Amino acid sequence: MRAVIHDRYGPPEVLRVGDAAMPVPKADEVLVRVHASTVTRGDAMRVRSTEYRFSRLFTGIRRPRQTVAGTEFAGRIEDIGAAVTRFHPGDEVFGVEGGAHAEYVTVRETGVIAPRPATLTREEAAAVPDGSLLALSCLQPANPLRGKSVLVYGAAGSIGTAAVQLLAHHFEAGVTAVCDTKDLDLVRSLGAHDVLDRFAEDFTRNGKTYDVIFDAVGKHSFRRCRRSLKTGGVFITVDLGYMYHVPLLALATRFAGEKRAALGIGRYRQEDLLLVKELVEAGKYRPVIDRSYDLDEVVEATRYVESGQKTGNVVLRITSGR
């Protein structure tokens, strides 16, 4: 089968489309024909990059252990293992599984997989899981969120666009979003109560305070944001694989001071995917897609993602047809 191979660390150019072994589902797995996936910052920063060396303890010291790229998928089940009861051949599904930049991927029945919402196309569905599931798990340190004032920095990215919608429509929080000038109207349409242009206003200096500050792109620090937190407030930043100081800071502020820091730990969970599926079907969540590329354009797609200019998600079309 055709797949995006990354068998060494480096820039986007180390990626190549080649042949990979066709996976065979185990007894508790399903075989998915992948029609669409996405190119994410996480793929580059935690999996392929040469910069974040700490993450190699998990991905492979000298070379990547997982040599097929990608994590998000949407497609159709082609075959099932003998013990699978929840899914059937022909089912349309979406979810998260390593090696999703390939024509086929196997996924455990109990893994991060769910029926595709009927209201979404395959490309739209592929753009849902990563950002929404990471946003849900990263926001955990601030629960309960109902009625709280939350500032989302980096609100136009994959995690940011998800966080704004989840906070506004699921957690019923008051959302202030910070993004680039070009994304102001989009982010406002997602449910943000207030939208700040990061080029025109520094939220750390405008005198406003919040119960929660969520840095969805890992660009700020607790020290800089501390004055913008209310008493008892929490600053959450995403885990990009190099913020070694944040766990120590989180531990220290948990027992001292009136404001806390926390490292948002990204986790993919089936129960969260099912929750997001319900929100999609209820009209409370929609994927944001910037661009779509064909499989053979994966290097170009990755370059664009790593330029820092994308809004929402970048989709990679894997296969076509029914």
Secondary structure, DSSP 8 states (H G I E B T S, - for coil): -EEEE--S-SSGGG-EEEE-------TTEEEEEEEEEEE-HHIIIIII-SS-GGGHHHH-SSS-S--B---EEEEEEEEE-TT--S--TT-EEEEE-TT-SBSEEEEETTSSEEE--TTS-HHHHHTSHHHHHHHHHHTGGG---TT-EEEEESTTSHHHHHHHHIIIIIS--EEEEEE-GGGHHHHHHTT-SEEEETTT--TTTSS--EEEEEETTS---HHHHGGGEEEEEEEEEE--S--THHHHHHHHHHHSSSSEEEEE-----HHHHHHHHHHHHTTS----EEEEEEGGGHHHHHHHHHTT---SEEEEE-----
